[in-house]
Amino acid sequence: MICYLSEVGNNGFYYPTQHRAILHDGCECIPLPWIGSSTLRAVKIMSDCLTPIDVNDQTIKETLSNKIKYVVVWISI
């Protein structure tokens, strides 16, 4: 499944970015009670469940490394 990575914006809220990753099958997704959009929903997953697709930015690659256990991504509803 394709998902979108998050960035922290105004007031510490998480927003979806245009950076995509592949969410591995069989990984546990914990739904978050956040307001999303009509097409995307925020979930918390283990960082090792992701493989970047079109990410070249070093900061985002570090976010997906094993240094951070959980990350928030946005999946299609």
C-alpha positions, 0 to 999 in steps of 0.5 A: 500500500502507498502511504504519505509521510508526515511533517509537523506544521502549525501548533505541532499538528501533523500534515501529510506531505507529497513524499510517498513510501510503501507500507509493507503487508502485515504491519500493524496500523494504529488509527489515530483520532485526528482530523484528516481529509476526505481521502486520507487518514493518519495511522501510527506504524513501526518505522521499519514497515516503510520503504521510501519511494521518491524520497531523496531528502536526508532528513526524511531518510533518517526519519525512516531509519530504525532510530525512531520506533514509530512514525505517523503516515497517511493512508487512503481511506 
